[in-house]
C-alpha cells in the first residue's frame, strides 16, 4: 500500500524551508505494505521536519521523532495522523532520536495533550530539560553546516522523557511492535538512538539522504547517503556509520531510514562507507570554494568519476550553478585529473 496526502497547510517559513532539506508540502507516504506480520510505516513530511509513524500487529502506534516547535506544526502532525485513519491517542510511545529541536520539538505537547510516553537518551537530557538544541557544541562538516547554523539552533518546550535510555536496548514489544531502541555512542549528539523494527532501521541524523537545489529550496534526489551538516563528535559520527552498517547486515535490514531525505538501502550505506575516504581526498583537490555537493559516481582501484556543483558569479550578473563531472586516474599512487566536463 502506498498512500500520499497533500495539503496547502504549508506556512511561509521561507528561510527555514531553504535551510533544512525539506522544502515540500505536507505529504504522508506509506513506505511498507502490511501482511499481518510486517510493520506498516508512514513517513510524515510536514514543514521542514520529518517523522515516522509505525503500526505493528495491534492498534498501538509508535511515533519516531516529534517534529519542530513552530506555529502550525502541531496541528499538521495531528491532522496527518488522523488522515491516515489513526488516532494520536493510540500512540503508545514517541521516540526522539536525539535532542535537536526538529526532532524533540513537540515532545512536551504530545505528553500534555495525548498522554503519550516519550523515550529519549540520558545523554541528551540536558537538551530535553532546557529545550535547547545547543548547536554551539557541534562542528560544521560541510558548507551547508555553515550556511544553516544561524537558522537551525532552535529552542523548544522543555520536557523530561518518561523512558530514559542509557546503555541498554529497550524492547518495544509492550508498545505494540517487534523491535527495540538501540543506544550508540553519540556522534551527531551525545544521545544518538537507533530504532530497529522488523527489517527497518531508523537512524535519526547519523547521516542524511542526498538532496538537490530546486525552486529556491532543497528536495530529495534519489535517496543516497550523505554526511550530515554538523556533528558534536565527527570522529564518532564516522565510526557510527560502520556500527549502523554492522547492525543492518546482522539483522538483514532492507531499509535504513535517516530522518531527513530517506529511506536508503543497506547497499547504499555500504557503498558510501567504502567510497567516503576517496570522496574526501578528491574533493580536497578541488580548490574552488564555490564548489559543493561532491559525490562519487563510479570508482575502482585506478579510475574514479566525481560530480559536484560549481557556482560562479560574473560582475553584475546573477550567480549560475553548473554541474561538473571530473574523471581521475591513479598513477603511481596519486590521483590525477584527466577529464573535466561542465554542464
N, C-alpha and C positions, 0 to 999 in steps of 0.2 A: 504494500500500500504506500502510495506517495501522495501527500496532500500539501497544497500550498494555499495560503490565505494571504491576501494583500489588503492593506488599508491605507487611507490617506491621513492617518493619525500622526504622521511624522512632523515634529516641530522644527522650528528654524534654529537649529544648533549648527550653523554652517561651519564655524571654526572647528568645533569638536568633530563634526562629521568628516571633515578633512583629515582630522588628526588620527583617529583610530582606524582601523582597517575596515571601515564599517559604514559606508555611505550607501545604504539601500533601504527601501521602505520595509515596513514590518512584513516579515514572512515567517511562516512556520512550515518546516519540512519534516515529514515523517521519513526518517532515514532507513528504518528496517521494517521488513514485513514481520507479521507475527503468526506463528503456527501453534500457539498454545504453550510453547516452551521458551522460545526466544523472546527477549525483552523487546518492547516497542519503544523506539527512541525518536523524540521530536526535537528538532533544532529550532529554537526560538530566536529570531534575529529582530530586535527592536532598537530603534535609535542607533546608537553606536556601541551597543552592548549585546552580548550573546549569552544564551543559557540553553541547557538541555533538560527536557522532561522525559523521564523514563518510567514506563509502566511494565510491571512484571506479571506474575500469574494471579494477582489479586487486584482488588480495587485500589490498593495503595499505590502511591506515586512517589518518585524521588526526583527532586529538582537539583540540578548541578549548576551552580552559580546563581546569584540573586540579582545581578544587573547593577546598573549605575544609579546613583541617587540624584536624579534630575527631575524637574517637574514633568509630569505626564508619564514617566516610565512605569511607575507602579500600576497605573490603570492599564497601560498597554500590556504589561506582563499578565495581569489577572485576566484581561479580555482574551489574550492569546490562549491561555489555558482553558477558558470556558468555551471558546470557539472550536477547540479540539474535542469538546464533549466531556471534559473533565471538570472536577470541582477543586478549587485550591485547597478546600478543607480536607481533601483526601491525600494531600502531600504529607507523607509521614516523616520525611526528612529532607532538608535542604542542605547541600554540602557546598561550602565555599573552598575553592582550591588554594586560595591564599588571600592576603589581607588588602589587596588593592581595591580602590573604590569602584571599579567597573565589574568587580566580582562579588564583593561583600556589601555593596551599597544599599541593598534593601533587606538585609537580614533582619534588622530590628522591626521593620514594617511587617514582615511575614510572621515573626514571633508574636507581635502585638495583635495583628488583625486576624490571623487564622490559627494561632497557637501552634505553628509549625516549629518543630525542633530544628536547630541549626547545628551542624558539625563543622568544626574548624580546628586548625592546628594550634597547639600550645605555643609554638614558636612564633606565631603571628598574633599572639594575644594582645601585645601592646598596640598593634594596629587596630584590632577589633574594638578594644575598650576605649581607645582615644578617637576612633573614627578617622584616622589619618592614613593616607597611602604611604607617606614617608618616602617619597621618591628621591629625597636627598641621599638616601642610603644606596641608591642604585647608580651604576656607571653606564654611560652610553656605549653601546656596542655597534652602532651604525649611525649614519647621518640622520635616520628617522628618529632615533632617540633624542638627538639634539634638537630637532625640529619640534617634536611633540612634547618635550619636557614641560614647557610653560603651561600646557593645557591639560595635562593628564595627572597632575598631583592633586587628585580630587579628595575632598572630605565627605564623610557620610555620617549618618546617625550611629553613635557608638552602641555596641551590644556585647554581650558575653555569650559565647557558644554554649548550647545545652550539652553538647558532647565535645569534649576537648581531646583531640587526637594527639598522642605523644609519640612513642616509638613503636607501638604495636599496631597491627592491622585491626580494622573494625569490621566485623561480619555484618552484612546488610540484609540477611535473611529475615530478621524480625521486622524490617521496614518494607518488605514485600518484593525484594528482588534477590536473585542469586548473584552475589558479588561481595566486594569488600573495598574499604578505603585503605590505601597503602601510603604511609608517610615516607618521604625520601629526604635526604639531606638537602637543605634549602639552597637553591641556586638563584632562581628568579627572586624569591624572598626566602626568609628563614623558615617559613611554614608551608612549603610546597606539598600538596597532596595529589595522589593519583587515585582514580576510581576504576576498578576492574569489575565489569558487569558482563557476564557471558563471554562473547567473542569481541567485546568492545572495551577499549581502554581510553579513559578521559585523562588528559594531561595538563589541563589549565594553561598556563603561559610558559611551560617548559620550552615550547617553540611555537611558531605561528605557521599557518598555511600561507602560501605566497599570494601576492596581490599585484595589481597594476593600477596606474592612474587613469581615471576616466571621469569626464564631466566635472572636473574640479575636485574630485574626491578619489577614493581608493576602493576597488572592488576585487573579490577573489578572482583568480585567473587560472585555475586548474588544480589547486589544492596539492601543491608540492610542499616540501618542508623548507622553512626559512627561519633563521635565528631571530629571536625576539629583539626588540629595540634596545632594551636595557635589562641588566640583571644586578642583584645585590652581590652575588659572588659568581663571576663569569667562569672561573675555573670549575667550580662545582656544577654550574649550568651545563658546561660542555661534558663533564663526566656523567651527568644525569641522562644525557641522550643515550649513552650506552646502557645505563641502568634500565631505561624505558624500553630500549630495543630488546634487552635480555628478557624482561618481563613479558613483552609482546610475543617473542618467539616461544618461550616456555609455555605460555598459555594459549598458543595458536590463535593469536588475535588477528582478526581480519581487518578491523577498522580502528584507527587511532584518531581520537578527537582532541585537537587543540581547541581551546575556547574560541579563538578567532580564526576564521577562514578555513575551517576544516570541512570534512574529515580528510585524512590521508591514509595510505596503506602502510603496513609494516615494511613493505618493499621500499617505498619512498623514503622512509626514515633511514633504513639501512643504506640506501644509495647516498643520502645526504651525509651521513656519518663518514662514509668511505671517501667522499669527494671534498668534504669540508677543508681539509688541510691544503689541497691543491687550489681550491677556490680562493682561500685567503692569500696564498702565495701569488697567484696570478693577478688578483685584484690589487695587491700592493704594487705590482709592477706598472699598473695604470695610474699615472701621476695626476691625471686630470681631477681636480677637486669637485668638478661639477658632474662626475660620474657616480652612479649608484645602481643598486639592484643587480648585483653581479650573480650570475648563475652558470653552472657547468651544464652544457647541453650534451656533450659527449666527451669521454676520456678513456684512454688506455695507457699503457706504460710509456708510450712515446708521442702521443698526439692528444691534444685537448682543444675543445671548442668552447669558448666562453661568450656569453652575451651580457650586455649591460645597457643602461640608459645614459645618454650624454646630453646635457643641457648647455646650449650656447645662447648668448645674447649679444647681437650686434648693436652698435650705437644707435639709439633712437628707435630700436625695433623691439618687438616683443620676443621673449625667450622662446626658443624652439628646442624640442626634445627629440633626439634621434635614437633609434635602436642600433646598437653596434654589435657586430659579431667579429670575434677575433679567434684566429686559429694559431695554436702554439705547437712547436715541435721541440722535443727534448734531444739536445745534442751534448754529449759528454757530461750528462748530469745536469744541464742547465736548460731551462725552458726559454725558448726564443720565439718572438712573434714572427710569423711567416706570412700572415694574410689578415687584412682588416677590411671589413665591409660596413658601410654606414648607410642606413635606410632612413 
